[in-house]
Amino acid sequence: MQNIAALQAIVTATPFDGEPTAVELDAIDVEMPLILAEVDLLDAQIMTIDRPASELDERRIRRARRRVMTARRDLTNRTDTAESGGAA
């Protein structure tokens, strides 16, 4: 049986302040267009939960899906460019 008191200093040596780091905030900033597009899609889908989707609702959902796909494509292309550009 190991004594946990000997390990306690290691566990509590670096307190977690709960705030995101600058790197994490930059990553969120890069992903923000995708996040907003996904929120718009979710809003469009939520509107049709308790009723049948009208033609307008279907168009709204279709446009929101296209915005999500465009944002994902742009984010993927941006990530690939950033990673491959630094290696050369």
Stockholm file with secondary structure:
# STOCKHOLM 1.0

chainA/1-88         MQNIAALQAIVTATPFDGEPTAVELDAIDVEMPLILAEVDLLDAQIMTIDRPASELDERRIRRARRRVMTARRDLTNRTDTAESGGAA
#=GR chainA/1-88 SS CCCTHHHHHHHHSSCCCCCCCHHHHHHHHHHHHHHHHHHHHHHHHHTTSSSCCCHHHHHHHHHHHHHHHHHHHHHHHHHHHHHHHHHC
#=GC SS_cons        CCCTHHHHHHHHSSCCCCCCCHHHHHHHHHHHHHHHHHHHHHHHHHTTSSSCCCHHHHHHHHHHHHHHHHHHHHHHHHHHHHHHHHHC
//
